[in-house]
Amino acid sequence: MSYFTLERDGANPPVVLLHGFCQSSAYWEPTADLLAAAGIRCVAPDLPGFGASADETGPYTMTGLADSLARLLNARGIARITLIGGSMGGVVAQHFVLRYPECVDRLLLVATGATTADPAAALAKADAMEAAPWDEAAITPVVNGFFLHPPSDAELARFRSVALKAAPSAAVEAARSNAVNDTLGQLPSIAVPTMIIQGRHDRARTPEHGELMRERIPGATLAVIEDAGHTPQLEQANAFHEVALPFLLAARVNGPATGRT
């Protein structure tokens, strides 16, 4: 695979970090840096159609992106990973662990869900996106919606630039696939240690989305980050990493999981 990956050297198995809709690996840079400081290898791809991988071909469905990750890992000779997925990346992560369970030893789902509250409304937004010019006016409300507390003007400009790099056709196809996604009934088959983290004030993926997943994934835990929206790893980085890093590092202490928690 030729698409772009942000990488940090360290020990295997690597932590793979998947970004959300109209995002890129840039949203996971602080987490990757902290894990690398602990000696852990990190691989954060720009998913096909997004960021610096905008020229990569589809399909851009949730299952298509999961299969694309499998091809990337195979090309790198990576047999097993710890997987983090945020927002849309969390949906892709669900499909990946369901399709390739032998490849995942630990799963962290962030600001995501297994279903969409109003699929019809989400599909209508995708239709409107397809009909509108792909420009700053179109993506500004998308990027602003990621944050309860907006970052600096420079950071917002950077994230708008990231969003604009997405291929419009990829964004529309991914949005439609995400809108109708329903993995809720399959979650009980996830058999690796799983943590779910939601922002208390996330308007796109509320804590209730996290609770639905926690109820269905055997042994899963749920943490809610206060005073955070859809990007808790950036908005409340200290609180997020205080919760996430012990979970991610536990595999290095306890060894790979072999069954349900």
Order of alpha helices (4+ residues) and beta strands (2+ residues): beta-beta-alpha-beta-alpha-beta-alpha-beta-alpha-alpha-alpha-alpha-beta-alpha-beta-alpha-alpha
